[in-house]
Amino acid sequence: MLALSMRHLRYFDALARHAHFGRAAAECAISQPALSMQIKEMEALLGAALVERGARQARLTGLGEEIARRAHEILRSVDELEDLVRARARPLMGRLRIGVIPTIAPYLLPRVIMALQDRYPGLDLRPREAVTQRLIEDLTAGRLDTAIVALPVSEPGLTEMPLFNEEFILVRPPDEADAPVPSAEGLREMRLLLLEEGHCFRDQALAFCGPPNTAPRDLMEGSSLSTLVQMVGAGIGVTLLPEMALPVETRSAMVALQRLRAPQPKRTIGMVWRRANPLAEEFGKLGALVQRVWSEQGPQPG
């Protein structure tokens, strides 16, 4: 009988996903030599090579790819067993892996964490910030338990729970504070600063500006909302900001804020999780807690 352990499988699963010993080791919170030793031990137990080791990346052998697929299925099944036990015993105890998109995480997550720690002191919260596509991939693969994202995601196998809506606020240079509020068509004619591709907030802002596949005439990109606001303060252009970000991103920038004309652009924030997850009822309670945190924070002036 093979003496493979869950540790072997988890380390090999991380290596298969990252194709890099250093990144896999970082995810597993161990040193790279320790990870390499575990993979070599696994290969010795199986009596076959699983990895082609290169200077820049680790490539799986044909057998390694099949082992990786089966290992991932085993790990996901084990995680589901753990969730089933937790759902029957003390539901929100132990590890909770929660994903959050970058345009929400800095502004809402700290308050959510404090509320969770206060209500569930035995919870081992493990937040992860990433763009929506990556979070959905990790959620579907069982590497996350739930995620806070902008809805809809329309992914088969996932439950979506709407939590609240928030408006987008126009951020302008300070000398434009008294300028007329532009329409969506007028905004498309301005120099608009948006997040780079991959962020759903970018897509939502573009959807407000015009028909699909119609970009503003003069579009510039930034890597974060903070960068966009500072660029606006320097007079480079205008941007849209979700209202939850206003207290953080505008406190150190000289900018003017305006609410756009009705119907104002907005997004729906919600939680998603796998439909098969036995902790679904507890995730519903968690969603209600996030709603309460948002209601206490409240919409921001603009």
Helices and strands as residue ranges (DSSP letters): H 6-18, H 21-28, H 32-46, E 51-53, E 58-60, H 62-88, E 94-100, H 105-119, E 123-129, H 132-140, E 146-151, E 158-172, G 174-176, H 184-188, E 191-195, H 200-209, E 218-222, H 225-233, E 238-242, G 243-245, H 246-249, E 256-259, E 266-274, H 280-297
